[in-house]
């Protein structure tokens, strides 16, 4: 049991760092995705309704 507890204690800070890093990457991706959706919707609105279908 002590071995497992020791592993858990040493793991937590590393996991938190990874979580923060992956969360930052996730936010960047969401921002890029939002930009892409916005740009594509803008270009779609330029297309006529018949072409959109």
Secondary structure as the mmCIF struct_conf table of DSSP 4:
data_model
#
loop_
_struct_conf.conf_type_id
_struct_conf.id
_struct_conf.beg_label_comp_id
_struct_conf.beg_label_asym_id
_struct_conf.beg_label_seq_id
_struct_conf.end_label_comp_id
_struct_conf.end_label_asym_id
_struct_conf.end_label_seq_id
HELX_RH_AL_P HELX_RH_AL_P1 UNK A 2 UNK A 46
BEND BEND1 UNK A 47 UNK A 47
HELX_RH_AL_P HELX_RH_AL_P2 UNK A 49 UNK A 52
#
